[in-house]
């Protein structure tokens, strides 16, 4: 029983800390350099294919499915960008 409580407490603390450490997307916290889309900062350097994937993934997260299926299957940068865009833009849809 103690092990279950300890595990539950550990998971709860980890969840709270990860939510607290989540990056803010307010315009004042977006660095001047790097790649951002729709007010979300994604990082320092991304290839053109990664940026296209981010845009399509972000569009999908907002409810309008968009993906270049051929590029998604063949291009690692586009594929990774699509998932990154979808996951980071999805957090913007959380009700406040």
HELIX and SHEET records of a PDB file:
HELIX    1   1 UNK A    2  UNK A   20  1                                  19    
HELIX    2   2 UNK A   27  UNK A   29  5                                   3    
HELIX    3   3 UNK A   48  UNK A   61  1                                  14    
HELIX    4   4 UNK A   69  UNK A   74  1                                   6    
HELIX    5   5 UNK A   76  UNK A   90  1                                  15    
HELIX    6   6 UNK A   91  UNK A   93  5                                   3    
SHEET    1   A 2 UNK A  35  UNK A  37  0                                        
SHEET    2   A 2 UNK A  40  UNK A  43 -1                                        
END                                                                             
